[in-house]
Amino acid sequence: MHWYNQEHRHSAIEFVTPAQRHAGLDKALLAQRNTVYEKARAANPTRWAGQIRQWPYVKEVHLNPQKSREKKVKPDAKKAA
């Protein structure tokens, strides 16, 4: 439980820990990451072929988001006779 909340960085919340998110530290961390990337690109622009990675604040997070609201039908489901 400690590892999951205090150390594990979740991709759904831009790689911050749940503890950082709950404490309200994630906005500052994401802003700091943006600054680091911008400075790195300014120092060595040839390193990037395109845009730098963005670290947007994720406003809403769901534990088990549905990828589709439609029910998936199994191809080998029994057909009604």
C-alpha positions in Angstrom: 0.0 0.0 0.0 2.8 2.4 0.8 4.6 1.8 -2.5 1.4 2.3 -4.5 0.5 5.6 -2.8 3.9 7.1 -2.1 6.2 5.8 -4.8 4.4 4.5 -7.9 3.9 7.2 -10.5 0.7 6.7 -12.4 0.5 7.3 -16.2 -3.2 8.4 -15.9 -2.1 11.4 -13.8 1.0 12.3 -15.7 3.4 10.2 -13.6 2.8 11.7 -10.2 2.1 9.6 -7.2 -1.4 9.4 -5.7 0.0 11.0 -2.5 1.3 14.0 -4.5 -2.1 14.3 -6.2 -4.0 14.2 -3.0 -1.7 16.7 -1.4 -2.2 19.1 -4.3 1.5 19.0 -5.3 0.9 17.7 -8.8 0.2 21.1 -10.4 3.6 22.5 -9.3 5.4 19.3 -10.3 3.9 19.3 -13.8 4.7 23.0 -14.2 8.3 22.3 -13.1 8.6 19.5 -15.6 7.4 21.8 -18.4 10.1 24.3 -17.4 12.8 21.7 -17.4 11.8 20.5 -20.8 11.7 24.0 -22.2 15.2 24.9 -20.8 16.6 21.6 -22.1 15.3 22.3 -25.6 16.6 25.9 -25.5 20.0 24.6 -24.5 20.1 21.9 -27.2 17.4 22.4 -29.8 18.8 19.8 -32.2 18.0 17.1 -29.7 14.3 17.4 -30.5 12.8 16.7 -33.9 9.4 18.0 -33.0 7.7 19.5 -30.0 8.7 18.8 -26.4 6.5 16.6 -24.3 3.7 18.4 -22.6 2.8 17.7 -19.0 -0.9 18.8 -18.7 -2.8 18.8 -15.5 -5.4 15.9 -15.5 -8.5 17.4 -14.0 -10.6 14.2 -13.6 -9.4 10.7 -12.8 -11.4 7.5 -12.9 -10.4 4.3 -11.2 -11.9 2.0 -13.9 -12.7 4.1 -16.9 -14.8 2.5 -19.6 -13.2 2.6 -23.0 -16.5 2.2 -24.7 -20.0 2.6 -23.4 -21.2 0.0 -25.8 -21.4 -3.6 -24.7 -18.9 -5.8 -26.5 -20.4 -8.8 -28.1 -18.3 -11.9 -28.2 -18.0 -13.3 -31.8 -18.7 -16.9 -30.7 -21.8 -15.9 -28.6 -24.7 -18.3 -29.0 -27.2 -17.3 -31.7 -30.9 -17.3 -30.9 -32.6 -20.1 -32.8 
